[in-house]
């Protein structure tokens, strides 16, 4: 439960402090098929690292575990 609480708090903190909006302004966006939202991907990756992910596979596994919080996977 503590891991879930940290993920929720970090996600809300990124939104409330304006980090998510600031990243959206800086990162390039595209509407091409197959591209994901880069801002959401970066925030989710940072949260996965805080939760203990050591590589991209572990980050993806954590993302799948926290799918109800983050929605579709990045």
N, C-alpha and C positions, 0 to 999 in steps of 0.2 A: 504494500500500500504506500510505503514511503516513496518508492520510485514513481508511482503514479502521481502522488501529490507534488513532487518536485517538477515533473513534466508539465503539469497543469499550471503551476506557479510560474515557471519559466516562460511558457507560452503566453500567459496573460501579461507577464512583465514586459515581454517584447512588444506586445500590442499597446499596452498602456503608456510605455515610455516613448513610443513613436518610432522604435527601431524598425518595426515591420514596414511602416510607411516610408521611412527614410531609405531603407534598402530598396523598396519598390521604385523610388525616384532615381536611384543611382544605377541599379542593375538593368541591363538591357532587357527589354521584353519583346516577345515575338508571338505571333498567332499561328505560326507554322504548325502543321499537324505533328503530333508526337512530342512537342516541347511542353514541359511542365512549368509551373510558376516558380521561377528561380528564387524569389524572395521566400516563399514558403519552404522550399527545399533547403535553403541555407539555414533558416531558423530551426527546422526539424533536425538537420544534421548537427547543429550546435547542441541542441537538447539531447540528442542521442549520445554525443560525446560526453556530456555532463553525466548522463545516466550510466556510462561505463563502456560505450562502444569503442573498440580499439581499431576497427577497420570498417570499410564500407559494407561488408556482408553483415557484421554485427549491427551496424546502424540500420540496415534494411530490416533485420529481424526485430529490432526494438520498435521500428516504425510500424511493422505489421502487428506487433503486440499492442501498441498504443493507437491502433486505427480508429477506435471510437473517439479519441481526443482530436486527432489530426485530420481525419477524413481520408480521402484517397491518398495512396502512397506517392511520395515524391521520388 
